[in-house]
Amino acid sequence: MARSVLITGAGSGIGLATAGLLAARGFRVYGGVRRPEDAGALEALGVKPLFLDVTREEDLLRAREYLEGEGLYGLVANAGIAVAGPLELVPVSAFREALEVNVLGTFATVKAFLPLLRASRGRAVLMGSVSGLVALPLMGPYAASKFALEALADALRVELLPFGVKVALVEPGSVATPIWERSLRRAEGYLESPPPGTEGVYGRYLEVARRLAEGNARRGLPPERVAEAVYRALTEPRPKARYLVAHPARARETRLLRLLPAPLRDRLVARFLGA
Ligand SMILES: NC(=O)c1ccc[n+]([C@@H]2O[C@H](COP(=O)([O-])OP(=O)(O)OC[C@H]3O[C@@H](n4cnc5c(N)ncnc54)[C@H](OP(=O)(O)O)[C@@H]3O)[C@@H](O)[C@H]2O)c1
């Protein structure tokens, strides 16, 4: 019988591409969506949609009950949002939402399905980001959430060793998905009414943020590249702890920025932002 995999956030972007690729390669795939209108695209790929908001424990428990009968080999905790902007202008509530979905949502998802993964000696794949390796300005809340996933993956990987459950973190660079447009729309909501005393202070940065988001959406890798990395994490006999998926230049830049002393690193990053 085909091995079962559940992917959260499967209605668009990387999750949708991964669901399609895994189904085409013989997995029995369940895709988490939040809206009925997202179910059709999954069904057309041979993927069974499950209604699942990762911030709602009752959704997670319902999905686990549903899958208990047939078991679960793979969990791809992919659901995520991007919250961006100059930190002084980002409302605490928006930052909290990034942590709620990306960090606690991932944690709650893993926690809910671990009994099934332990039973199958299966695999958990978490969706990190190069933003979890290098925090660029204007990406503070998003980067903080993805740095947290680096820690979560490290702790989980070793905790689950005795049970034969393998944990991998996929770290994509820019990928052409709706996340950037959604992040801009979300930011416009709070940037239009900046806290008193900050009006006009960050004007130029906002333009930079817009340009970066548009560039990411236009020049990003196809989501299928990330789907390939997820497939490898689920099928390689010895999966890597981390799969960095980025343009070679971006991967080199990420590694370099992590090695440089802070003053030099900061000058390079500031130039990159046109500061
Ligand atoms: N695109 C990139 O450049 C990039 C780079 C590195 C990492 N990533 C990561 O890749 C993952 C997928 O992002 P994407 O680029 O494919 O963007 P996307 O197309 O916006 O997909 C994000 C998915 O997460 C879902 N989601 C959001 N909040 C959720 C919640 N509370 N419960 C369940 N699902 C929820 C969304 O569902 P709705 O449609 O219902 O909102 C959507 O299906 C994210 O974790 C992201 O951080 C993306």
PDBQT file of the ligand as one rigid body, heavy atoms in Angstrom, charges set to zero:
ROOT
HETATM    1  N1  LIG A 301       8.015  31.619  -1.372  1.00  0.00    +0.000 N 
HETATM    2  C1  LIG A 301       9.211  31.740  -0.836  1.00  0.00    +0.000 C 
HETATM    3  O1  LIG A 301      10.081  32.489  -1.334  1.00  0.00    +0.000 OA
HETATM    4  C2  LIG A 301       9.565  30.957   0.401  1.00  0.00    +0.000 A 
HETATM    5  C3  LIG A 301      10.903  30.915   0.791  1.00  0.00    +0.000 A 
HETATM    6  C4  LIG A 301      11.253  30.209   1.933  1.00  0.00    +0.000 A 
HETATM    7  C5  LIG A 301      10.282  29.543   2.664  1.00  0.00    +0.000 A 
HETATM    8  N2  LIG A 301       8.985  29.600   2.268  1.00  0.00    +0.000 N 
HETATM    9  C6  LIG A 301       8.000  28.911   3.096  1.00  0.00    +0.000 C 
HETATM   10  O2  LIG A 301       7.259  27.993   2.331  1.00  0.00    +0.000 OA
HETATM   11  C7  LIG A 301       5.990  27.776   2.949  1.00  0.00    +0.000 C 
HETATM   12  C8  LIG A 301       4.893  27.897   1.890  1.00  0.00    +0.000 C 
HETATM   13  O3  LIG A 301       4.859  29.227   1.421  1.00  0.00    +0.000 OA
HETATM   14  P1  LIG A 301       4.585  29.603  -0.104  1.00  0.00    +0.000 P 
HETATM   15  O4  LIG A 301       5.727  30.412  -0.551  1.00  0.00    +0.000 OA
HETATM   16  O5  LIG A 301       4.182  28.413  -0.866  1.00  0.00    +0.000 OA
HETATM   17  O6  LIG A 301       3.393  30.647   0.096  1.00  0.00    +0.000 OA
HETATM   18  P2  LIG A 301       1.815  30.536  -0.118  1.00  0.00    +0.000 P 
HETATM   19  O7  LIG A 301       1.513  30.176  -1.522  1.00  0.00    +0.000 OA
HETATM   20  O8  LIG A 301       1.257  31.771   0.465  1.00  0.00    +0.000 OA
HETATM   21  O9  LIG A 301       1.442  29.269   0.761  1.00  0.00    +0.000 OA
HETATM   22  C9  LIG A 301       1.296  29.321   2.144  1.00  0.00    +0.000 C 
HETATM   23  C10 LIG A 301       0.236  28.324   2.509  1.00  0.00    +0.000 C 
HETATM   24  O10 LIG A 301       0.117  28.308   3.940  1.00  0.00    +0.000 OA
HETATM   25  C11 LIG A 301      -1.266  28.342   4.233  1.00  0.00    +0.000 C 
HETATM   26  N3  LIG A 301      -1.542  28.894   5.545  1.00  0.00    +0.000 N 
HETATM   27  C12 LIG A 301      -1.329  30.149   6.023  1.00  0.00    +0.000 A 
HETATM   28  N4  LIG A 301      -1.760  30.254   7.283  1.00  0.00    +0.000 NA
HETATM   29  C13 LIG A 301      -2.269  29.032   7.608  1.00  0.00    +0.000 A 
HETATM   30  C14 LIG A 301      -2.877  28.505   8.763  1.00  0.00    +0.000 A 
HETATM   31  N5  LIG A 301      -3.081  29.237   9.874  1.00  0.00    +0.000 N 
HETATM   32  N6  LIG A 301      -3.286  27.204   8.759  1.00  0.00    +0.000 NA
HETATM   33  C15 LIG A 301      -3.102  26.440   7.661  1.00  0.00    +0.000 A 
HETATM   34  N7  LIG A 301      -2.559  26.892   6.521  1.00  0.00    +0.000 NA
HETATM   35  C16 LIG A 301      -2.146  28.169   6.507  1.00  0.00    +0.000 A 
HETATM   36  C17 LIG A 301      -1.892  29.201   3.151  1.00  0.00    +0.000 C 
HETATM   37  O11 LIG A 301      -3.262  28.926   3.115  1.00  0.00    +0.000 OA
HETATM   38  P3  LIG A 301      -4.345  30.060   2.745  1.00  0.00    +0.000 P 
HETATM   39  O12 LIG A 301      -4.283  30.171   1.250  1.00  0.00    +0.000 OA
HETATM   40  O13 LIG A 301      -5.599  29.505   3.275  1.00  0.00    +0.000 OA
HETATM   41  O14 LIG A 301      -3.901  31.334   3.420  1.00  0.00    +0.000 OA
HETATM   42  C18 LIG A 301      -1.117  28.709   1.932  1.00  0.00    +0.000 C 
HETATM   43  O15 LIG A 301      -1.706  27.549   1.391  1.00  0.00    +0.000 OA
HETATM   44  C19 LIG A 301       5.879  28.820   4.079  1.00  0.00    +0.000 C 
HETATM   45  O16 LIG A 301       6.190  28.196   5.298  1.00  0.00    +0.000 OA
HETATM   46  C20 LIG A 301       6.957  29.829   3.707  1.00  0.00    +0.000 C 
HETATM   47  O17 LIG A 301       7.460  30.522   4.822  1.00  0.00    +0.000 OA
HETATM   48  C21 LIG A 301       8.603  30.291   1.159  1.00  0.00    +0.000 A 
ENDROOT
TORSDOF 0
